[in-house]
């Protein structure tokens, strides 16, 4: 990979990290060095709509995954309040975001409520209040997290898979 491509990749990963982990604060300044690049703030409603993701339902649980491309990230930012559980997948060290992560969420009674493969670095789920265990598998590595969904707060999980 040439130096120019590495620089572009670093810039994109920095913007993604800022967008996902920073709640989309600071993305404008990240792209300021290259003004012809769109930013989440510069997208029109129709451009945001062009990145629309289709929410799915598994066992009665609505969810959506994606986040590849600025339009998808903008759509997720615009619709994030519709989901109370947000999960982000990356590789550590390096912080490169990943997709194709097999995800299973089990409720406190041991019932699988979501079984899917995230097709982007972000997975957003609307879960009933309760205790859950998430198992995420990528490239033969499984990470598990226990988390609680309350009626008021959003649960945010960031999973870092080792290279």
C-alpha positions as YAML, in Angstrom:
chain: A
units: angstrom
residues:
- id: 1
  name: UNK
  ca: [0.00, 0.00, 0.00]
- id: 2
  name: UNK
  ca: [1.52, 3.33, -1.00]
- id: 3
  name: UNK
  ca: [2.02, 6.23, 1.38]
- id: 4
  name: UNK
  ca: [-0.90, 8.24, -0.05]
- id: 5
  name: UNK
  ca: [-3.31, 5.32, 0.48]
- id: 6
  name: UNK
  ca: [-1.99, 4.79, 4.04]
- id: 7
  name: UNK
  ca: [-2.53, 8.48, 4.79]
- id: 8
  name: UNK
  ca: [-6.07, 8.34, 3.42]
- id: 9
  name: UNK
  ca: [-6.79, 5.18, 5.41]
- id: 10
  name: UNK
  ca: [-5.47, 6.83, 8.59]
- id: 11
  name: UNK
  ca: [-7.63, 9.90, 7.94]
- id: 12
  name: UNK
  ca: [-10.72, 7.76, 7.36]
- id: 13
  name: UNK
  ca: [-10.07, 5.66, 10.49]
- id: 14
  name: UNK
  ca: [-9.55, 8.82, 12.54]
- id: 15
  name: UNK
  ca: [-12.84, 10.23, 11.28]
- id: 16
  name: UNK
  ca: [-14.61, 6.95, 12.02]
- id: 17
  name: UNK
  ca: [-13.17, 6.78, 15.52]
- id: 18
  name: UNK
  ca: [-14.15, 10.37, 16.17]
- id: 19
  name: UNK
  ca: [-17.63, 9.77, 14.79]
- id: 20
  name: UNK
  ca: [-18.35, 6.52, 16.59]
- id: 21
  name: UNK
  ca: [-16.55, 7.00, 19.87]
- id: 22
  name: UNK
  ca: [-16.99, 10.76, 20.10]
- id: 23
  name: UNK
  ca: [-20.68, 10.91, 19.32]
- id: 24
  name: UNK
  ca: [-19.97, 12.55, 15.97]
- id: 25
  name: UNK
  ca: [-18.32, 15.54, 17.60]
- id: 26
  name: UNK
  ca: [-15.27, 16.87, 15.80]
- id: 27
  name: UNK
  ca: [-15.78, 15.15, 12.46]
- id: 28
  name: UNK
  ca: [-15.94, 18.49, 10.64]
- id: 29
  name: UNK
  ca: [-12.46, 19.45, 11.85]
- id: 30
  name: UNK
  ca: [-11.04, 16.03, 10.98]
- id: 31
  name: UNK
  ca: [-12.02, 16.49, 7.34]
- id: 32
  name: UNK
  ca: [-11.14, 20.20, 7.22]
- id: 33
  name: UNK
  ca: [-7.77, 19.42, 5.65]
- id: 34
  name: UNK
  ca: [-9.58, 18.00, 2.61]
- id: 35
  name: UNK
  ca: [-12.64, 20.23, 2.02]
- id: 36
  name: UNK
  ca: [-13.94, 18.30, -1.02]
- id: 37
  name: UNK
  ca: [-14.67, 15.34, 1.26]
- id: 38
  name: UNK
  ca: [-18.22, 15.30, 2.61]
- id: 39
  name: UNK
  ca: [-18.82, 15.47, 6.31]
- id: 40
  name: UNK
  ca: [-21.77, 14.29, 8.30]
- id: 41
  name: UNK
  ca: [-22.68, 17.93, 8.88]
- id: 42
  name: UNK
  ca: [-22.45, 18.78, 5.16]
- id: 43
  name: UNK
  ca: [-24.74, 16.00, 3.94]
- id: 44
  name: UNK
  ca: [-28.19, 16.96, 2.72]
- id: 45
  name: UNK
  ca: [-31.25, 15.05, 3.98]
- id: 46
  name: UNK
  ca: [-31.40, 13.19, 0.65]
- id: 47
  name: UNK
  ca: [-27.74, 12.16, 0.99]
- id: 48
  name: UNK
  ca: [-28.40, 10.92, 4.52]
- id: 49
  name: UNK
  ca: [-31.44, 9.06, 3.18]
- id: 50
  name: UNK
  ca: [-29.26, 7.47, 0.46]
- id: 51
  name: UNK
  ca: [-27.34, 5.71, 3.23]
- id: 52
  name: UNK
  ca: [-30.54, 4.47, 4.84]
- id: 53
  name: UNK
  ca: [-30.19, 1.15, 6.56]
- id: 54
  name: UNK
  ca: [-33.11, -1.21, 6.87]
- id: 55
  name: UNK
  ca: [-33.88, -2.13, 10.47]
- id: 56
  name: UNK
  ca: [-34.40, -5.86, 10.94]
- id: 57
  name: UNK
  ca: [-36.36, -7.80, 13.56]
- id: 58
  name: UNK
  ca: [-35.13, -10.99, 15.25]
- id: 59
  name: UNK
  ca: [-37.32, -12.61, 17.91]
- id: 60
  name: UNK
  ca: [-39.31, -9.37, 18.07]
- id: 61
  name: UNK
  ca: [-36.15, -7.31, 18.70]
- id: 62
  name: UNK
  ca: [-35.51, -4.42, 16.26]
- id: 63
  name: UNK
  ca: [-31.89, -3.86, 15.24]
- id: 64
  name: UNK
  ca: [-29.77, -2.36, 12.50]
- id: 65
  name: UNK
  ca: [-26.11, -2.71, 11.62]
- id: 66
  name: UNK
  ca: [-23.84, -0.81, 9.29]
- id: 67
  name: UNK
  ca: [-21.66, 2.25, 9.38]
- id: 68
  name: UNK
  ca: [-19.67, 1.75, 6.20]
- id: 69
  name: UNK
  ca: [-19.56, 5.03, 4.33]
- id: 70
  name: UNK
  ca: [-20.35, 8.50, 5.55]
- id: 71
  name: UNK
  ca: [-23.99, 8.26, 4.47]
- id: 72
  name: UNK
  ca: [-24.58, 5.16, 6.62]
- id: 73
  name: UNK
  ca: [-22.82, 6.76, 9.57]
- id: 74
  name: UNK
  ca: [-24.97, 9.87, 9.18]
- id: 75
  name: UNK
  ca: [-28.11, 7.73, 9.02]
- id: 76
  name: UNK
  ca: [-27.07, 5.88, 12.19]
- id: 77
  name: UNK
  ca: [-26.39, 9.20, 13.92]
- id: 78
  name: UNK
  ca: [-29.79, 10.51, 12.90]
- id: 79
  name: UNK
  ca: [-31.63, 7.36, 14.02]
- id: 80
  name: UNK
  ca: [-29.49, 6.31, 16.99]
- id: 81
  name: UNK
  ca: [-32.04, 7.53, 19.52]
- id: 82
  name: UNK
  ca: [-34.41, 4.80, 18.28]
- id: 83
  name: UNK
  ca: [-32.14, 2.12, 19.80]
- id: 84
  name: UNK
  ca: [-31.11, 1.76, 23.44]
- id: 85
  name: UNK
  ca: [-28.09, -0.49, 22.88]
- id: 86
  name: UNK
  ca: [-25.15, 0.56, 20.70]
- id: 87
  name: UNK
  ca: [-22.24, -1.78, 19.95]
- id: 88
  name: UNK
  ca: [-19.07, -0.87, 18.02]
- id: 89
  name: UNK
  ca: [-16.54, -3.39, 16.68]
- id: 90
  name: UNK
  ca: [-12.85, -2.63, 16.08]
- id: 91
  name: UNK
  ca: [-9.46, -4.28, 16.00]
- id: 92
  name: UNK
  ca: [-6.86, -3.45, 18.66]
- id: 93
  name: UNK
  ca: [-4.26, -2.18, 18.53]
- id: 94
  name: UNK
  ca: [-4.88, 0.12, 15.62]
- id: 95
  name: UNK
  ca: [-8.58, 0.83, 16.03]
- id: 96
  name: UNK
  ca: [-9.61, -0.23, 12.54]
- id: 97
  name: UNK
  ca: [-13.34, -0.81, 12.44]
- id: 98
  name: UNK
  ca: [-14.58, -4.22, 11.32]
- id: 99
  name: UNK
  ca: [-17.72, -5.82, 9.95]
- id: 100
  name: UNK
  ca: [-18.95, -9.39, 9.59]
- id: 101
  name: UNK
  ca: [-19.05, -9.93, 13.34]
- id: 102
  name: UNK
  ca: [-21.32, -12.76, 14.50]
- id: 103
  name: UNK
  ca: [-23.39, -11.47, 17.42]
- id: 104
  name: UNK
  ca: [-25.60, -13.30, 19.86]
- id: 105
  name: UNK
  ca: [-27.45, -11.58, 22.71]
- id: 106
  name: UNK
  ca: [-28.97, -13.71, 25.47]
- id: 107
  name: UNK
  ca: [-31.36, -12.35, 28.09]
- id: 108
  name: UNK
  ca: [-31.20, -12.95, 31.85]
- id: 109
  name: UNK
  ca: [-33.32, -16.12, 31.53]
- id: 110
  name: UNK
  ca: [-30.90, -17.66, 29.03]
- id: 111
  name: UNK
  ca: [-33.10, -17.04, 25.97]
- id: 112
  name: UNK
  ca: [-31.37, -15.90, 22.78]
- id: 113
  name: UNK
  ca: [-33.04, -12.64, 21.79]
- id: 114
  name: UNK
  ca: [-30.75, -11.69, 18.90]
- id: 115
  name: UNK
  ca: [-28.63, -13.86, 16.64]
- id: 116
  name: UNK
  ca: [-27.16, -12.00, 13.65]
- id: 117
  name: UNK
  ca: [-24.04, -10.99, 11.79]
- id: 118
  name: UNK
  ca: [-23.26, -7.27, 11.90]
- id: 119
  name: UNK
  ca: [-22.56, -6.03, 8.39]
- id: 120
  name: UNK
  ca: [-20.78, -2.92, 9.62]
- id: 121
  name: UNK
  ca: [-18.82, -1.69, 12.61]
- id: 122
  name: UNK
  ca: [-21.95, -0.54, 14.41]
- id: 123
  name: UNK
  ca: [-24.88, -2.54, 15.71]
- id: 124
  name: UNK
  ca: [-27.85, -0.80, 17.27]
- id: 125
  name: UNK
  ca: [-30.53, -2.79, 19.09]
- id: 126
  name: UNK
  ca: [-33.76, -1.91, 20.90]
- id: 127
  name: UNK
  ca: [-33.96, -4.24, 23.88]
- id: 128
  name: UNK
  ca: [-36.47, -4.42, 26.73]
- id: 129
  name: UNK
  ca: [-35.12, -3.43, 30.14]
- id: 130
  name: UNK
  ca: [-33.15, -6.26, 31.68]
- id: 131
  name: UNK
  ca: [-29.79, -8.00, 31.98]
- id: 132
  name: UNK
  ca: [-28.05, -9.43, 28.94]
- id: 133
  name: UNK
  ca: [-24.94, -11.22, 27.79]
- id: 134
  name: UNK
  ca: [-23.46, -10.45, 24.38]
- id: 135
  name: UNK
  ca: [-21.09, -12.82, 22.57]
- id: 136
  name: UNK
  ca: [-19.38, -11.44, 19.46]
- id: 137
  name: UNK
  ca: [-17.17, -13.57, 17.22]
- id: 138
  name: UNK
  ca: [-14.78, -12.34, 14.55]
- id: 139
  name: UNK
  ca: [-11.93, -14.17, 12.86]
- id: 140
  name: UNK
  ca: [-12.15, -17.08, 15.33]
- id: 141
  name: UNK
  ca: [-12.06, -14.84, 18.42]
- id: 142
  name: UNK
  ca: [-15.07, -14.49, 20.73]
- id: 143
  name: UNK
  ca: [-15.57, -11.61, 23.14]
- id: 144
  name: UNK
  ca: [-18.30, -11.61, 25.78]
- id: 145
  name: UNK
  ca: [-19.85, -8.74, 27.68]
- id: 146
  name: UNK
  ca: [-22.54, -8.59, 30.33]
- id: 147
  name: UNK
  ca: [-24.66, -5.44, 30.31]
- id: 148
  name: UNK
  ca: [-27.89, -4.01, 31.61]
- id: 149
  name: UNK
  ca: [-30.53, -2.06, 29.75]
- id: 150
  name: UNK
  ca: [-32.53, 0.33, 31.89]
- id: 151
  name: UNK
  ca: [-35.57, 2.28, 30.87]
- id: 152
  name: UNK
  ca: [-33.64, 5.55, 30.71]
- id: 153
  name: UNK
  ca: [-30.00, 5.13, 29.75]
- id: 154
  name: UNK
  ca: [-28.39, 3.86, 26.57]
- id: 155
  name: UNK
  ca: [-26.02, 0.89, 26.85]
- id: 156
  name: UNK
  ca: [-22.85, 1.43, 24.83]
- id: 157
  name: UNK
  ca: [-20.36, -1.36, 24.26]
- id: 158
  name: UNK
  ca: [-17.09, -1.09, 22.34]
- id: 159
  name: UNK
  ca: [-15.47, -4.42, 21.53]
- id: 160
  name: UNK
  ca: [-11.83, -4.58, 20.50]
- id: 161
  name: UNK
  ca: [-10.69, -7.77, 18.81]
- id: 162
  name: UNK
  ca: [-6.94, -8.49, 18.89]
- id: 163
  name: UNK
  ca: [-5.15, -8.65, 15.57]
...
